[in-house]
Amino acid sequence: MESLAVAAEFWRGKRVVVTGHTGFKGSWLVTWLKQLGAEVTGVALAPNTSPALFELLDLETKVEHRVVDICNATEVQQVIRAANPDVLFHLAAQPLVIDSYQRPLLTMATNVMGTAHVLDAARQCRALKAAIVITTDKVYRPDPNGARHLETDHLGGHDPYSASKACTELLVDSFRASFFSVPNSPEIATVRAGNVIGGGDFAENRLVPDICRAWASNSQVIIRQPKAIRPWQHVLDALHAYLLLAQSLCQSKGFGRAWNIGPAADDMWPVGDIVAYMQTLWNGAKGMKIEPMEYHENPSLLLNSDAIAQAMGWRPVWDLPQALENTTRWYQLWADGLDVKDLTNCQIEQFMKDACHS
């Protein structure tokens, strides 16, 4: 199928709610939506990293910025119903595996009940046409053979984070059947994205931020599992799928389901290869040091994204080397103390040009 394109004429003037807009992925999404001319209301806690991409890009001045804990049902109802969005992207979450071991109840409360609060508010918004809930590639029960997961595979979750996101998938499916199945109701989909990389992620215990922090401070990066394989992709490739999916949900039926969003099969590299490639890009990189893992992590996690490719023509635009090159360039600019706003916007513009020719 011919690939769809992100259409500025579709997004111009659209009212969009983004939960989790102060996070890494949310900040990139808000920036792109503003380029497209959307009117954005953000619902999230204040940024929890220092520095934070949201602050580096001065996004508080560019969106309706509402500081709300999604565990607070009353506030979530008030803000989302007042925004009355055409499209809702739900990204707010406790997103880290290691944090979920340390704070399992908070992880469950945020990722499961927080999502319930958002969906309950969404079903009362008369203008809403589409809602997209972001889960994770980790919702699947691990395959002992390391096969690429299909959307029909069994859900699972060894760690509390993965289990919470598998629960979220079931929750969304229930809301879809119970409240979003009558005629003219909004379409709702979930997206199981791979491991996203890109400039501006400053979270702890994530591979690329850990690499860039370490090398920016002239230190070795500590690696837990150098042979682990993950579906790495640039954040803009994931967001590209979200935007195309939202357009499809608004324009026709049949897209309200779960979708995998991952890289091409030959772009799923082990951690050690990621470090080695970035070392060729970073001047003065200090390499890596391996330390034993304290927590369980799946050695291999791969996604099959054929369904969305066949349904709407989505495919990765930047291969993994391009993703790593653009990511490393962003962090080096930041490490040199330069303003990253122009580079962030230029990378979005370049991505859109590349998408038109892919």
C-alpha positions in Angstrom: 0.0 0.0 0.0 1.1 3.6 -0.7 2.3 5.3 2.5 0.0 7.9 4.0 1.5 11.3 4.7 1.1 13.5 7.8 -1.2 16.2 6.6 -0.9 19.8 7.9 -4.3 20.6 6.5 -5.7 17.8 8.7 -4.0 19.0 11.9 -4.3 22.8 11.4 -6.7 24.1 14.1 -7.4 20.6 15.5 -7.9 20.6 19.3 -5.5 17.9 20.6 -4.9 16.7 24.2 -1.5 15.1 24.9 -1.1 13.5 28.3 2.5 13.2 29.4 3.4 16.2 27.3 6.3 17.1 29.7 8.1 13.9 29.0 10.6 13.0 26.3 8.3 11.6 23.7 5.5 14.0 24.7 7.7 17.0 24.1 8.7 15.8 20.6 5.0 15.2 19.8 3.9 18.6 21.1 6.6 20.3 19.0 5.5 18.4 15.9 1.8 19.2 16.5 2.6 22.9 16.9 4.5 22.8 13.6 1.4 21.4 12.0 -0.8 24.1 13.5 -2.7 22.1 16.1 -4.1 23.7 19.3 -2.5 21.6 22.1 -3.6 21.1 25.7 -1.0 19.2 27.7 -1.9 17.2 30.8 1.0 15.9 32.9 3.1 16.3 36.0 5.9 18.8 36.0 9.1 17.4 34.2 10.9 14.9 36.4 14.4 15.2 35.0 17.0 18.0 35.0 17.5 19.0 32.3 14.2 18.3 30.7 13.4 18.5 27.0 10.1 20.3 27.8 12.0 23.1 29.4 14.8 23.2 26.8 12.2 23.8 24.1 10.2 26.4 26.1 7.0 24.4 25.5 5.2 25.8 28.5 4.7 29.0 26.5 3.5 27.2 23.4 0.7 24.9 24.7 -2.1 25.0 27.2 0.1 23.6 30.0 -1.9 21.9 32.8 -0.1 20.2 35.6 -2.3 17.3 36.6 -1.6 13.9 38.1 -3.6 11.4 36.1 -4.2 9.5 39.3 -6.5 12.4 40.3 -9.8 11.4 38.6 -11.6 14.7 39.3 -8.8 16.9 37.9 -8.4 14.7 34.8 -12.2 15.0 34.1 -12.2 18.7 34.5 -9.2 19.4 32.3 -10.0 17.0 29.4 -13.7 17.8 29.3 -12.8 21.5 29.2 -10.4 21.0 26.3 -13.0 18.9 24.4 -10.4 17.6 22.0 -10.8 16.2 18.5 -7.9 13.9 19.1 -6.4 12.6 22.3 -2.9 11.0 22.7 -2.4 9.3 26.1 1.3 9.1 26.8 1.4 9.8 30.6 2.8 6.9 32.5 5.4 5.6 34.9 7.7 4.4 32.0 10.7 2.7 33.6 11.1 -1.0 34.3 13.6 -0.5 37.2 11.4 2.1 38.8 8.5 -0.4 38.6 10.4 -2.8 40.8 11.1 0.0 43.3 7.5 1.4 43.2 5.2 -1.3 41.9 2.0 0.2 43.5 2.6 3.6 42.0 3.4 2.0 38.6 0.1 0.1 38.7 -1.9 3.1 39.9 -0.5 5.4 37.2 -0.5 3.1 34.3 -3.7 1.3 34.9 -6.0 3.5 36.9 -4.5 6.7 35.4 -5.5 5.4 32.0 -9.0 4.5 33.2 -9.4 8.1 34.4 -8.3 9.5 31.1 -10.6 7.2 29.1 -13.5 7.9 31.4 -13.0 11.6 30.7 -12.5 11.0 27.0 -15.8 9.2 26.6 -17.6 12.4 27.8 -16.0 14.7 25.2 -18.5 15.4 22.4 -15.9 16.5 19.9 -13.6 13.5 20.3 -13.0 11.5 17.1 -9.9 9.5 18.0 -7.9 8.4 21.1 -4.6 6.7 21.0 -3.2 5.0 24.1 0.5 4.3 24.1 1.6 1.1 25.8 4.9 -0.7 25.0 6.6 -3.6 23.2 7.0 -5.2 26.6 3.3 -6.1 26.9 4.0 -9.5 25.4 4.7 -12.8 27.1 8.3 -13.5 26.3 8.9 -15.9 23.4 11.6 -18.5 24.3 12.5 -18.6 20.6 13.0 -14.9 20.2 10.3 -14.6 17.5 9.1 -11.2 16.4 5.8 -10.5 18.3 2.5 -10.1 16.5 -0.4 -8.2 17.9 -2.2 -11.5 18.4 0.4 -12.9 20.7 -0.3 -13.6 24.3 0.1 -10.6 26.7 2.3 -11.0 29.8 4.7 -9.1 31.9 7.4 -10.4 34.3 8.2 -7.0 35.8 5.5 -4.6 37.3 5.9 -2.1 34.4 5.3 -4.7 31.7 2.4 -6.2 33.6 0.9 -2.8 34.1 1.0 -2.1 30.4 -0.5 -5.5 29.6 -3.3 -4.6 32.0 -3.7 -1.3 30.2 -4.2 -3.1 26.9 -7.1 -5.2 28.5 -8.5 -2.0 30.0 -8.6 -0.2 26.7 -10.2 -3.2 25.0 -12.9 -3.2 27.7 -13.6 0.5 27.3 -13.7 0.1 23.5 -16.3 -2.7 23.7 -18.3 -1.0 26.5 -18.3 2.7 25.6 -16.7 3.2 22.2 -18.7 0.7 20.1 -21.9 2.5 19.5 -22.5 4.4 16.2 -20.6 7.7 15.9 -18.5 7.0 18.9 -14.7 7.8 18.9 -12.3 5.3 17.6 -9.7 4.1 20.1 -6.4 2.3 19.4 -3.4 1.2 21.4 0.2 1.4 20.1 2.9 -1.0 21.2 6.0 0.9 20.2 9.6 -0.3 20.4 12.5 1.3 22.3 12.5 5.0 21.1 15.7 7.0 21.0 16.3 10.6 20.1 17.7 13.8 21.6 16.3 15.1 24.9 15.7 11.9 26.8 17.3 12.4 30.2 15.7 9.5 32.1 17.8 7.3 34.3 18.5 3.6 33.3 17.9 4.1 29.6 20.6 3.1 27.2 21.1 6.2 25.0 20.7 8.8 27.7 23.1 6.8 29.9 25.7 6.7 27.1 25.5 10.4 26.4 25.6 11.5 30.0 28.6 9.3 30.6 30.6 10.4 27.6 29.6 14.1 28.1 31.2 13.8 31.6 34.3 12.0 30.2 33.3 8.6 31.8 32.6 5.1 30.7 29.0 4.1 30.3 27.8 1.2 32.5 26.0 -1.5 30.5 23.9 -4.2 32.1 23.2 -6.6 29.2 25.4 -6.0 26.1 23.8 -8.9 24.1 20.2 -7.8 24.7 18.3 -7.0 21.5 15.5 -4.4 21.4 13.4 -2.8 18.6 15.3 0.5 18.6 13.8 3.3 16.5 14.0 7.1 16.4 11.2 8.9 18.4 10.1 10.6 15.2 9.4 7.2 13.5 7.1 6.2 16.4 5.4 9.6 16.5 5.0 9.5 12.7 2.9 6.3 13.2 0.9 7.9 16.0 0.0 10.9 13.8 -0.9 8.7 10.7 -3.0 6.4 12.9 -4.9 9.4 14.4 -5.7 10.6 10.9 -6.9 7.1 9.9 -9.0 6.8 13.0 -10.7 10.1 12.3 -11.4 9.4 8.7 -12.6 5.8 8.6 -13.6 2.8 10.7 -11.6 -0.4 11.3 -8.4 1.1 12.8 -9.5 0.9 16.5 -7.3 -2.0 17.6 -3.7 -2.7 18.9 -0.8 -1.9 16.6 2.9 -2.7 16.7 5.3 0.0 15.8 8.8 -1.2 15.4 11.9 -1.0 13.1 12.8 -3.2 10.2 13.9 -6.7 11.1 17.6 -6.0 10.2 17.6 -2.9 12.5 17.2 -4.7 15.8 20.7 -4.5 17.2 22.1 -5.8 20.5 23.1 -3.2 23.1 26.8 -3.7 22.5 26.5 -2.8 18.9 24.6 0.4 19.7 27.4 1.5 22.0 30.1 0.6 19.4 28.3 2.5 16.7 27.8 5.6 18.8 31.4 5.5 19.9 32.4 6.1 16.2 30.2 9.2 16.3 31.1 10.8 19.6 34.5 12.5 19.8 36.4 11.3 22.8 33.9 8.6 23.8 35.1 6.5 26.7 33.5 3.2 25.8 31.6 0.9 28.2 31.9 -1.1 31.4 29.7 -4.1 32.0 28.1 -4.6 35.4 25.8 -7.5 36.5 22.0 -6.9 36.3 20.1 -6.6 39.6 16.7 -7.0 37.9 15.2 -9.4 35.3 15.2 -8.2 31.7 14.2 -10.1 28.6 17.3 -10.9 26.5 15.5 -10.4 23.3 12.3 -8.5 22.4 11.4 -8.1 18.7 8.3 -6.7 17.0 6.5 -7.5 13.8 5.0 -4.3 12.3 3.6 -5.8 9.1 0.0 -5.1 10.1 0.3 -1.3 10.2 2.4 -1.4 7.0 -0.3 -3.2 5.2 -3.2 -1.2 6.7 -1.9 2.4 6.2 1.5 2.1 4.5 3.6 3.1 7.6 7.2 2.0 7.5 10.3 3.3 9.3 11.8 6.4 7.7 15.2 6.5 9.4 17.1 3.3 9.7 19.0 2.7 12.9 22.3 4.2 11.8 20.4 7.4 10.8 18.5 7.4 14.1 21.8 7.0 16.0 23.5 9.7 14.0 20.7 12.2 14.5 20.4 11.3 18.2 24.2 11.7 18.8 24.3 15.0 17.0 21.5 16.3 19.2 23.2 15.3 22.5 26.6 16.6 21.3 25.0 20.0 20.6 23.4 19.9 24.1 26.7 18.8 25.7 28.4 21.8 24.1 25.9 24.1 25.8 24.2 25.2 22.6 20.5 25.9 22.1 18.7 22.8 20.9 15.4 24.3 19.8 16.4 25.0 16.2 18.0 21.6 15.8 14.9 19.8 17.2 12.6 21.7 14.7 15.0 21.1 11.9 15.1 17.3 12.6 11.3 17.2 12.4 11.3 19.1 9.1 14.0 16.8 7.7 12.2 13.7 8.9 9.0 14.9 7.1 11.0 15.5 3.9 12.5 12.1 4.1 9.1 10.5 4.8 7.8 12.0 1.5 10.6 10.2 -0.4 10.7 6.9 1.5 
